Amino acid sequence: MLTVWGRKSSSNVQALMWCIGELGLDYKRIDAGFTYGVVDTPEFLAMNPNGTVPVLRDGDSEPLWETGAILRYLAEQYAAEDFWPKEPGRRVKIDKWAEWAKLNVALNFTAPVFWRVVRTARALRDDAAISAALALLGKKFDIAETQLEQHRFLAGEKLTLADIQFGHVLYRYFDIDIPRPPRPRLERYYRNLTERPAFQEHVMVSYEELRVL
């Protein structure tokens, strides 16, 4: 049994939970972080001194933190070959896109765009900064658009760990009130993700508790 500490509205928790859902693993999730507290308790800090979510414990094993490390652990332990190959040459083709997505898409969307649009009061919103962030993010999405012209998923023809790192931000990207230039392949890719039960359950989650008016 996996135990996850982290609130449903955390994008990093959503990535982890989506992966757990795709792999069909049993889990228990404990709300933590934001208004739910827990992360500043001695018990939690003993597991993760950073006081951040998610944290995962697999049975009685040592607690794991940092989303990317947790995702790789789950993929190594429980995933099929198509999702996370054992052979290094095949695996790195997926891993490079997973890293690319985390560093170039998730980090360039969550704080620079989502926080400024949703988690900032309208009167304090910096529209110029949002536009600049969207322009930078758009260049990364153009790379994805080219890649998705060649493949159904980010790293090939089947869902992999790369899609977990990339796709978990797309629900919010397509849902919030921002201009979005047409990218038909990215839009098709996103529509395919929205048909996956695990994506529906763990990623297409309300973020209203985060909104600042």
N, C-alpha and C positions, 0 to 999 in steps of 0.2 A: 504494500500500500504506500502510495506517495502522499506526503503531506506538503501542502503549499501554503506559505504565508504571503498574502497580498490581496489587495482589494480588486474587485472586478473591473473598476474603471481605470486601472493603471495599464498603460499601453504595453509595458514590459511584462506584466502579469498576463495580459491577453495573449501575447506571443507564446509564453510558456504554456498557458492553458490550451491554446489552439493546438500546439504540438502534442500535448498529452491526449487531447481529443482525437487527433488524427492517428495516433499510435494505439488508441483504444485501451489506455491504462487506467486502472482504478486509482482514485485519489480522494483526498479530503482537503478542502481549501478553507483557510482561516482568514477572515478579513483583517487586514493590517495596513497601516499607513494612512496619510491624509487625516480625515476626521475620525478614523477608526482606532487611532492610537496603536498600541502594542509595540511599535518599533523602538520606543524609547525605554522599554522596560529592561531590567538587567537580564532577564531570561532571553529576550530577543537579541540583545547586544552580545550575549555570549555566543549566539549562533552567527550573527553578522555584525561586526563592530561598526560597519558603516551606517547601520540603522536604516537600510533601504530594502525595498521589495523588488522582485520576489526572492524568497528563500525556499529551498526545497530540501526535504529529507526523504530519502528512499529507505523505508523501513527504519532500522536502527543505525543507519550509516551516518557519517559526518554530514552536517548541514552544508549545502552548497549555495553560493550566492554569485551574482553577476549572470545576467540572463544568457549571454552567449555561451558561457561555460556550462550552464545548466542544460541548455538545448543540446549541446554537443554530447554531454553525458547521457542524456536520454536517447539520443540517436545512436550512440555507440552501444548502449545496453539493450535497447528494445526495438530499434527500427529495422525494417527490411533493407535489402541491398539497394533497391531503387531510391530509397529515401536518403541513405547515408552509406555508400559503398565501403567495404572493408579495404579494397585495393587503393593505395595512396594516390595513384595516378588518376583514378576515376573520382575519388573523394575530393581532391583538390579543385576539380572543375566546379564542384558544388560549393565548396568552402569559400572560394574566391568571390562568388556571387553573394554568398551569405555575408561575408565581411563587407563587400561593397555596399550592400543594402543597408547594413547597420550604420556604417560610417558616412555614407553619402545620401541616403534617403531618410532613414529614421531620425538621425541627429539633425538633419537640415529641415525636417518638418516639425517635429514635436515642440521644441522650444521656440524656434524662430517664427513658426506660422501658427500652430495650434494654440500655444500659450498666449500669443498676442491677439488671436481672434476670440478665443473662448475664455481664457483664464485672466483676461485683462478687462477692466471696466471700459465701456465704450468711450467714455469721455477721456480716457487716458490712452486710447489705442493709437499706435504710431503707424498710420497707413503707409507712409513712405518706407518704413522698415519692413512692413509686411510685403509690399510690392517687391522690394529688393530681395527678400528671402524667397519669394515665389519664383522670381527670375532665376535665382541660383538653383532652386529645387527643380525647376523646369528643365534645366540642362541635364540633370541626372535622370529625369523621367524620359528625356529624349534618348538617352543611352538604353534605358529599359525598352522603349518603343522599338528601337532597332533590334534588340535581342529578341523581343517577343514577335517580331516579324519572322524569325527563323524557328522559334520553338513555342510550344503551347504554354510551357511554364518557364520560369526565369532561367533555369539551368538545363533544360531539356524537355522531354515529352511527358514526364511524370512529376508530380509534386515532390519536392525535396525540402531539406532544411533551409535552402536559400529562399524558398517561397515564404516560409514562416517569418524569416527576418525581413523580407520585403513587403509581403502582403498585409501584415497586421496593421500597418498605418493607413491603408487605402480606404477603409471604411470611413475614417474621420476625414481624410482628404476629400473624398467625394461627397461627404455629408455637410461639411461646414460651408458657410457663406463666403466663398472666395471665387474669383475668376479662374476658370480652368480651360486653357486652350484645348481644342480637340486632339486627342491621341487615341485613335480607334483601336489600336492593338492593346494598349493599356486598359482601355475601357472594356474591351472583350475579356481580357484576363481577369479584371475585377469582377465582372458579371459571373464568370465561371467560379471564382472563389465564393461568391455569395450563395451559390447553390450547394456548397459543402456544409453538411450539418454541423461539423465542429467549428467552422468559421462563423456560422450563424449564432451558435450558442455562446462562443467565447470572445468573438471580436466585434460582432454587431451588437454592442452593448451601449446603453445610454451613458452619455457623459454629462448629463445635466447637473449632477452634483458638483461638477468642476466649474460650471459656468459662473462668471462674474458679470453682473449687469451694469 
